[in-house]
Structure formats: C-alpha cells, structure tokens
Amino acid sequence: MSKTLDLGCGLEPRNPFNADEVYGVDVRDDLSASIKKADLAIEPIPYGDNYFDYVTACDFLEHIPRLIYVPHRRNAFVELMNEVYRVLKMGGVFLSYTPAYPHVAAFQDPTHVNFITEDTFRCYFDTTNRWAKAYGFAGAFHVNRQEWREQHLLVFLEKVPVPAP
C-alpha cells in the first residue's frame, strides 16, 4: 500500500503518483479527515517518520519563508526540507512544482517569500553539494529529474542515505 502526502493541499490533496492512500496538510480550518491542519512555516509535518512513499508540494514552497524569527532565528525552508526527508521512506520521492526565477510568476504574488531557482535543490539539498547542511539540513536527496513547465520548475527528489562525512 503506497502512501502520498500533499503539502499545502487546500481541500483536495493531489495524487500524481496514484498512491493507494492520500493525505494532506494545509492551514485551513475546513478540512476533511484525510487532511491535517498545520502551518508548515513554523510547525512540523504532523506524521511519523518514514511514513510516506511520496510527498508533493505544488505551488506551495514559494510560500515558506527562508528565514523567520519566532521567537528566535530559524531557517524555515531548510526545516521544512528536513521534515520532508523525515516523513519519506528511504527511496521515497518528493515532487516540487513551483513558480521559479527568473519568471515573473515567482515574484508577482505578494505571498511568495521563497524564490526557487534551477540550482536550489541540486546545490543545497542534493548529495553532491548539500550546501544547506551549513543551515541545519540533516538529510540528502538525489535530483532524479528537473524540468521547466512554462513558469514552473518541476523537480523530483529521491530520499537517499546521508553521505558519510
């Protein structure tokens, strides 16, 4: 039985991998039983470790601040990537679909506070560089595929073991 989690799902979680069980997380109050409420900029993903085969974030990551102060300095986007790593099973896939630089869609919405580029995942979260380790990233992903879909960057990241130092 495969399980997928859609972050920022609204009223209907997406299931692009055709998983058997579909769950969601959103900040809304009017949610169904398969969707849990959480503000992922400041709260952890409300599911257990190694629980999902897939996690998706469609038009969502651009709303997670890179840096916040609540009550102390935190790297919210890096913390969320740690959470995605935590809830995915080894070999599980994280799909990110977000408006990205240099396209205007990345900037025009005033609620977009995190700007993704072609290098964000492969430089900061991939096993080759893992630059986000300096900011507290404890996981490792392999970029399986990355492509432009008009103004959106579509990225498939696979959870892999953290490389030895």
C-alpha positions in Angstrom: 0.0 0.0 0.0 1.7 3.2 -1.1 1.0 6.5 0.7 1.3 10.1 -0.6 1.2 13.4 1.3 0.4 16.7 -0.4 1.7 19.8 1.4 -0.5 22.9 1.1 -3.2 20.8 -0.4 -6.3 23.0 0.1 -9.5 21.0 0.1 -8.3 18.2 -2.2 -4.9 16.5 -1.9 -3.1 15.8 -5.2 -2.1 12.2 -6.1 0.2 12.4 -9.1 1.8 9.0 -8.3 -1.6 7.2 -8.0 -0.8 6.1 -4.4 -3.3 3.9 -2.6 -3.6 6.2 0.4 -3.8 10.0 0.0 -3.1 12.5 2.8 -2.8 16.3 3.0 -1.6 19.1 5.2 -3.0 22.7 5.0 -3.5 25.7 7.2 -7.3 25.9 6.5 -9.9 25.1 9.2 -12.4 23.4 6.9 -10.5 20.2 6.3 -11.6 16.6 5.7 -10.4 13.6 7.8 -7.5 12.8 5.5 -6.1 16.3 5.8 -4.3 17.6 8.9 -4.0 21.3 9.9 -0.5 22.7 10.3 1.4 25.9 9.5 4.5 24.3 8.0 6.4 27.5 8.2 6.6 27.1 12.0 5.2 23.6 12.7 6.5 20.1 11.8 4.7 17.8 9.4 2.1 16.1 11.6 3.0 12.5 10.5 5.5 9.9 11.7 9.0 9.1 10.4 9.4 7.1 7.2 5.6 7.1 6.7 5.2 8.2 3.0 6.3 6.8 -0.3 5.7 10.2 -1.9 5.4 13.8 -0.8 4.2 16.6 -3.1 4.3 20.4 -2.9 2.6 22.1 -5.8 2.5 25.9 -5.8 3.5 25.7 -2.1 7.2 26.1 -1.4 7.3 29.7 -2.5 5.1 30.5 0.5 7.5 29.1 3.0 9.9 31.8 4.2 13.6 31.2 4.1 14.2 32.9 7.4 11.9 33.7 10.3 12.1 34.9 13.9 9.6 33.1 16.1 10.8 33.5 18.8 14.4 33.1 17.6 16.1 32.9 14.2 15.1 29.9 12.2 15.6 28.7 8.6 12.0 27.7 7.9 12.6 26.4 4.4 15.5 24.2 5.5 13.5 23.0 8.4 10.7 22.0 6.1 13.1 20.1 3.8 14.3 18.3 6.9 10.6 17.4 7.7 10.1 16.1 4.1 13.2 14.0 4.5 11.9 12.7 7.8 8.5 11.6 6.7 9.6 10.0 3.4 10.6 6.3 3.3 14.1 5.7 2.0 13.9 5.8 -1.7 10.7 7.8 -1.5 10.1 10.7 -3.9 9.5 14.4 -3.2 7.8 16.3 -6.1 8.2 20.1 -6.1 6.3 22.2 -8.6 6.7 25.9 -8.0 7.0 29.2 -10.0 10.7 29.9 -10.2 13.2 32.6 -11.0 13.6 34.3 -13.5 9.9 34.1 -14.4 7.6 36.9 -13.2 5.2 34.4 -11.6 7.8 33.8 -8.9 7.6 37.4 -7.8 4.2 38.9 -8.6 2.2 37.3 -5.8 2.9 39.2 -2.6 2.7 36.0 -0.5 5.6 34.5 -2.4 8.5 34.8 0.0 10.8 32.0 -1.1 12.3 32.1 -4.6 13.4 28.8 -6.1 16.0 28.6 -8.9 17.3 25.8 -11.1 20.2 25.5 -8.6 18.2 25.5 -5.3 17.7 21.7 -5.0 20.8 20.4 -6.8 23.2 22.7 -4.8 21.6 22.9 -1.4 19.8 19.5 -0.9 21.4 17.1 -3.4 24.0 14.6 -2.1 26.7 16.1 -4.3 26.9 19.6 -2.6 24.4 19.6 0.4 25.2 23.3 1.0 22.1 23.5 3.2 23.9 21.4 5.7 25.5 24.7 6.9 22.0 25.9 7.7 20.9 22.7 9.6 19.8 20.4 6.7 20.3 16.9 8.0 19.1 14.8 5.0 20.1 14.1 1.5 18.2 13.8 -1.8 19.2 12.8 -5.3 17.7 15.0 -8.0 16.1 12.4 -10.3 14.6 14.9 -12.7 14.3 18.7 -13.1 12.5 20.5 -15.9 10.7 23.7 -16.7 7.0 23.6 -17.3 6.4 27.2 -18.5 6.9 29.4 -15.4 7.1 26.4 -13.0 10.1 24.3 -12.1 9.2 20.6 -11.7 11.7 18.7 -9.6 11.7 15.0 -8.4 13.9 14.4 -5.4 14.6 10.9 -4.1 15.4 10.3 -0.4 18.8 8.7 -0.2 21.1 7.9 2.8 23.1 10.9 4.2 26.6 10.5 2.8 29.4 9.8 5.3 31.5 12.9 6.2 
